């Protein structure tokens, strides 16, 4: 039976406020009741379930794995409730939302989820639906409570991984190679190949890599050479796999392990010293020629204003060089 949104006329005032916030007051109320019954009656676990009072809630399938864009059924069975009120809560990291409230699918899920007394069914799941779903059952009077959780894992094959590989690395230094992909669900594990040969987690366990010194993290995809050796030269490829779909490999990239170029460093130092010497000589030459003499630089020429003359009178004005 498909669920429909609960009419407002059946909601109490606290329920109306909770509905506007996307949450339900009864969930918090039942949590309080649950704490009360834990102290008074004790709790029992059954297939990952919690039962308070005479009610029992459990799931026959606590983990559901299904391919993306396929339907998924999350089962929840219960007994010992005279008038059961069922709610489903979804949690993923720090995000929590209600899928079903008081036997009704909430508005954000009603287009793709249906409710029945045996569970909820997704018409088509996406990778965003991966998470924990909790089935919570209580009596209308609040005297009996039980819950059970179902882990939904939406399966998505890995995409082609992206790698970062230095084109060259100095022998004796530290080099870091990275590999990652964003689509795989569950998250992918990463494996490295050099010249087409799978690199073992422990390099000393293989004759082909016994001269290398590296650490390999299959979870993060990071390959660290510390230090780099001459035998580390080669073409590197990363493979991402998560047990679903076809493993994906990156394009091969070559890394050259090279000796420190001492001759180049010496040549660079000599060129720098020569340029510095030319600069110093140029400054000395400029000073010796008086280009930086402050007396010459501060000389000013002052011209006097010609005074009025009578007709026929001529008097030469003077100029002074200071």
C-alpha positions as CSV (number, residue, x, y, z in Angstrom):
1,X,0.0,0.0,0.0
2,X,1.5,3.4,-1.1
3,X,1.8,6.0,1.6
4,X,0.2,9.4,1.4
5,X,1.1,12.5,3.4
6,X,-0.6,12.8,6.7
7,X,-3.5,15.4,6.6
8,X,-2.8,18.3,8.9
9,X,-6.1,17.9,10.7
10,X,-4.8,14.7,12.3
11,X,-1.7,16.3,13.6
12,X,-1.3,17.8,17.1
13,X,0.3,21.2,17.5
14,X,3.7,19.7,18.3
15,X,3.4,17.4,15.3
16,X,2.6,20.3,13.0
17,X,5.7,22.2,14.2
18,X,7.8,19.1,13.7
19,X,6.5,18.5,10.2
20,X,7.5,22.0,9.2
21,X,11.1,21.3,10.4
22,X,11.2,18.0,8.4
23,X,11.3,16.0,11.7
24,X,8.7,14.4,14.0
25,X,8.1,15.2,17.7
26,X,7.1,11.5,18.3
27,X,10.7,10.4,17.4
28,X,12.0,12.5,20.3
29,X,9.1,11.4,22.5
30,X,9.9,7.8,21.9
31,X,13.5,8.3,22.6
32,X,12.5,9.6,26.0
33,X,10.2,6.7,26.4
34,X,13.0,4.4,25.4
35,X,15.3,5.7,28.1
36,X,12.5,5.3,30.6
37,X,11.8,1.7,29.6
38,X,15.5,0.9,29.6
39,X,15.7,1.8,33.3
40,X,12.3,0.2,34.2
41,X,12.2,-3.0,32.1
42,X,15.6,-3.4,30.4
43,X,16.4,-3.9,26.7
44,X,17.0,-6.9,24.6
45,X,18.8,-7.2,21.2
46,X,17.5,-9.4,18.4
47,X,19.2,-9.2,15.0
48,X,20.4,-5.7,15.6
49,X,17.1,-4.7,17.1
50,X,15.9,-3.0,20.3
51,X,12.8,-4.0,22.1
52,X,11.2,-2.3,25.1
53,X,8.2,-3.7,26.9
54,X,6.3,-6.6,25.2
55,X,7.0,-5.5,21.6
56,X,9.6,-7.1,19.3
57,X,11.1,-5.5,16.2
58,X,13.6,-7.1,13.9
59,X,14.8,-7.3,10.3
60,X,15.6,-10.6,8.5
61,X,18.1,-8.7,6.3
62,X,20.2,-6.2,8.3
63,X,22.4,-5.4,5.2
64,X,21.0,-4.9,1.7
65,X,23.3,-4.5,-1.3
66,X,21.8,-3.4,-4.6
67,X,23.0,-2.0,-7.9
68,X,22.3,1.7,-8.6
69,X,19.0,2.4,-10.4
70,X,17.5,-0.9,-9.2
71,X,14.7,-1.4,-6.7
72,X,15.4,-2.2,-3.1
73,X,13.3,-3.6,-0.3
74,X,14.1,-2.8,3.4
75,X,12.3,-5.3,5.6
76,X,11.0,-4.7,9.1
77,X,9.0,-7.2,11.1
78,X,7.3,-6.6,14.5
79,X,5.0,-8.2,17.0
80,X,3.5,-7.4,20.4
81,X,2.0,-4.0,19.4
82,X,-1.7,-3.5,19.8
83,X,-1.8,-0.4,17.5
84,X,1.6,-0.1,15.8
85,X,2.9,3.2,14.7
86,X,5.8,2.8,12.2
87,X,8.5,5.3,11.4
88,X,11.6,5.0,9.2
89,X,14.7,7.2,9.8
90,X,17.6,7.6,7.4
91,X,21.1,8.5,8.6
92,X,24.2,9.2,6.5
93,X,27.1,10.9,8.3
94,X,25.8,14.0,10.0
95,X,22.6,14.0,7.9
96,X,19.4,12.6,9.3
97,X,15.9,12.6,7.8
98,X,12.5,10.9,8.1
99,X,11.5,8.6,5.3
100,X,8.2,7.4,6.9
101,X,6.2,9.1,9.7
102,X,3.2,7.6,11.4
103,X,2.8,4.9,8.7
104,X,3.0,7.6,6.0
105,X,5.9,8.2,3.6
106,X,7.2,11.8,3.9
107,X,6.9,14.3,1.1
108,X,10.5,14.2,0.1
109,X,10.3,10.4,-0.5
110,X,6.7,9.8,-1.6
111,X,7.5,9.8,-5.4
112,X,10.0,6.9,-5.1
113,X,9.3,5.0,-2.0
114,X,6.2,2.9,-0.9
115,X,5.3,1.7,2.6
116,X,3.9,-1.6,3.7
117,X,3.7,-3.3,7.1
118,X,6.6,-5.5,6.2
119,X,9.0,-2.6,5.3
120,X,9.7,0.1,2.7
121,X,10.5,-0.3,-1.0
122,X,12.6,2.0,-3.2
123,X,11.5,2.0,-6.8
124,X,15.0,3.0,-7.9
125,X,18.0,3.7,-5.7
126,X,20.9,6.1,-6.2
127,X,24.3,6.3,-4.6
128,X,23.0,9.1,-2.3
129,X,20.6,6.5,-0.7
130,X,23.5,4.6,0.8
131,X,23.2,4.8,4.6
132,X,21.5,3.4,7.7
133,X,17.7,3.1,7.8
134,X,16.1,2.5,11.2
135,X,12.6,1.1,11.6
136,X,11.0,2.4,14.8
137,X,7.7,0.9,16.0
138,X,5.6,2.0,19.0
139,X,2.1,1.8,20.3
140,X,-0.1,4.8,20.0
141,X,-0.2,5.0,23.8
142,X,3.6,5.0,23.9
143,X,3.9,2.1,26.3
144,X,5.8,-0.2,23.9
145,X,8.7,0.6,21.7
146,X,11.1,-1.3,19.4
147,X,13.5,-0.6,16.6
148,X,15.8,-2.4,14.0
149,X,18.4,-1.0,11.6
150,X,19.1,-1.9,8.0
151,X,22.3,-0.9,6.2
152,X,21.7,-0.1,2.5
153,X,24.7,-0.1,0.2
154,X,24.1,1.1,-3.3
155,X,26.7,-0.6,-5.6
156,X,28.4,1.7,-8.2
157,X,31.4,0.5,-10.2
158,X,34.6,2.6,-10.1
159,X,35.4,5.2,-12.7
160,X,38.8,5.7,-14.4
161,X,41.2,6.9,-11.7
162,X,43.2,10.1,-11.8
163,X,46.9,9.9,-10.9
164,X,49.6,12.3,-10.0
165,X,53.1,11.0,-10.9
166,X,56.3,13.2,-11.1
167,X,58.1,12.9,-14.4
168,X,61.4,12.7,-12.6
169,X,62.7,12.2,-9.0
170,X,66.1,12.6,-7.6
171,X,67.7,9.5,-6.2
172,X,67.8,9.6,-2.5
173,X,64.9,12.0,-2.2
174,X,61.2,11.4,-1.3
175,X,58.6,11.0,-4.1
176,X,54.8,10.7,-3.7
177,X,52.5,9.2,-6.3
178,X,48.7,9.6,-5.8
179,X,45.6,7.8,-7.3
180,X,41.9,8.5,-6.7
181,X,38.4,8.1,-8.2
182,X,35.1,9.5,-6.9
183,X,32.3,7.3,-8.2
184,X,32.9,3.8,-6.7
185,X,30.5,2.5,-4.0
186,X,31.7,1.0,-1.8
187,X,34.9,3.1,-1.9
188,X,37.6,1.7,-4.2
189,X,40.9,0.1,-3.2
190,X,43.9,1.0,-5.2
191,X,46.7,-1.1,-6.7
192,X,49.9,0.1,-8.4
193,X,51.7,-1.5,-11.4
194,X,55.3,-0.7,-12.6
195,X,56.0,-1.7,-16.2
196,X,52.8,-3.8,-16.1
197,X,53.8,-5.8,-13.0
198,X,51.7,-5.6,-9.8
199,X,53.6,-3.9,-7.0
200,X,53.3,-5.9,-3.7
201,X,52.5,-4.2,-0.4
202,X,55.9,-5.3,0.9
203,X,58.6,-4.6,-1.7
204,X,61.1,-7.0,-0.1
205,X,58.7,-9.9,-0.7
206,X,59.3,-9.8,-4.5
207,X,62.6,-10.1,-6.2
208,X,61.5,-7.6,-8.9
209,X,61.0,-4.9,-6.2
210,X,63.6,-5.9,-3.6
211,X,65.8,-2.9,-4.4
212,X,62.9,-0.4,-3.9
213,X,61.9,1.2,-0.6
214,X,58.2,2.3,-0.6
215,X,54.9,2.2,1.3
216,X,51.6,1.6,-0.4
217,X,48.2,2.5,1.0
218,X,45.4,0.6,-0.7
219,X,42.7,2.7,0.9
220,X,44.0,6.2,0.0
221,X,45.9,5.2,-3.2
222,X,49.1,6.8,-2.1
223,X,52.5,5.3,-3.1
224,X,55.5,6.9,-1.4
225,X,59.1,6.2,-2.3
226,X,61.5,7.1,0.6
227,X,64.1,7.2,-0.6
228,X,64.0,6.9,-4.4
229,X,66.4,4.4,-5.9
230,X,67.7,4.0,-9.5
231,X,65.5,0.8,-9.9
232,X,62.3,3.0,-9.4
233,X,62.5,4.3,-13.0
234,X,59.5,3.0,-15.0
235,X,56.0,3.4,-16.2
236,X,53.4,3.5,-13.4
237,X,49.7,2.6,-13.6
238,X,47.0,2.7,-10.9
239,X,44.0,0.3,-10.8
240,X,40.8,1.1,-8.8
241,X,38.4,-1.7,-7.8
242,X,35.6,-2.2,-5.3
243,X,34.4,-5.7,-6.0
244,X,31.6,-4.4,-8.2
245,X,31.9,-3.9,-11.9
246,X,35.1,-3.9,-13.9
247,X,38.3,-2.6,-12.3
248,X,39.5,0.6,-14.0
249,X,43.1,1.6,-14.8
250,X,44.7,4.9,-15.3
251,X,46.9,5.9,-18.2
252,X,50.6,4.9,-17.7
253,X,53.0,7.7,-16.8
254,X,56.8,7.4,-16.7
255,X,58.9,8.4,-13.7
256,X,62.7,8.8,-14.2
257,X,65.0,8.3,-11.1
258,X,68.0,10.6,-11.8
259,X,71.2,11.3,-9.9
260,X,71.7,14.7,-8.4
261,X,73.2,17.0,-11.1
262,X,76.3,18.4,-9.2
263,X,77.8,19.8,-12.4
264,X,74.7,21.8,-13.2
265,X,74.6,23.2,-9.7
266,X,78.3,24.2,-9.9
267,X,77.8,25.9,-13.3
268,X,74.7,27.8,-12.0
269,X,76.7,29.1,-9.0
270,X,79.6,30.2,-11.3
271,X,77.2,32.1,-13.6
272,X,75.7,33.8,-10.6
273,X,79.1,34.9,-9.3
274,X,80.1,36.2,-12.7
275,X,76.9,38.3,-13.0
276,X,77.4,39.6,-9.5
277,X,81.0,40.6,-10.3
278,X,79.8,42.5,-13.5
279,X,77.2,44.4,-11.5
280,X,79.7,45.4,-8.8
281,X,82.2,46.6,-11.5
282,X,79.5,48.6,-13.2
283,X,78.6,50.4,-10.0
284,X,82.3,51.2,-9.3
285,X,82.9,52.5,-12.8
286,X,79.8,54.8,-12.5
287,X,81.1,56.3,-9.3
288,X,84.7,56.7,-10.7
289,X,83.3,58.7,-13.6
290,X,81.3,61.0,-11.3
291,X,77.8,59.8,-12.4
292,X,76.8,59.5,-8.8
293,X,78.7,62.8,-7.6
294,X,76.2,64.6,-5.3
295,X,77.8,68.0,-6.0
296,X,77.1,67.8,-9.8
297,X,73.7,66.3,-9.2
298,X,72.7,69.2,-6.9
299,X,73.8,72.1,-9.1
300,X,71.0,74.6,-9.9
301,X,70.8,77.5,-12.4
302,X,69.0,80.6,-11.3
303,X,68.0,83.3,-13.8
304,X,67.1,86.8,-12.7
305,X,64.1,88.6,-13.9
306,X,64.8,91.4,-16.4
307,X,64.0,94.8,-14.9
308,X,62.2,97.6,-16.7
309,X,64.4,99.8,-18.9
310,X,64.0,103.2,-20.1
311,X,64.0,103.9,-23.8
312,X,67.5,103.5,-25.2
313,X,68.9,102.0,-22.0
314,X,70.5,98.6,-22.0
315,X,71.8,96.7,-19.0
316,X,73.0,93.1,-19.2
317,X,71.4,90.8,-16.7
318,X,73.6,88.3,-14.9
319,X,73.3,84.7,-14.2
320,X,74.8,82.7,-11.4
321,X,75.8,79.2,-11.2
322,X,75.3,77.8,-7.8
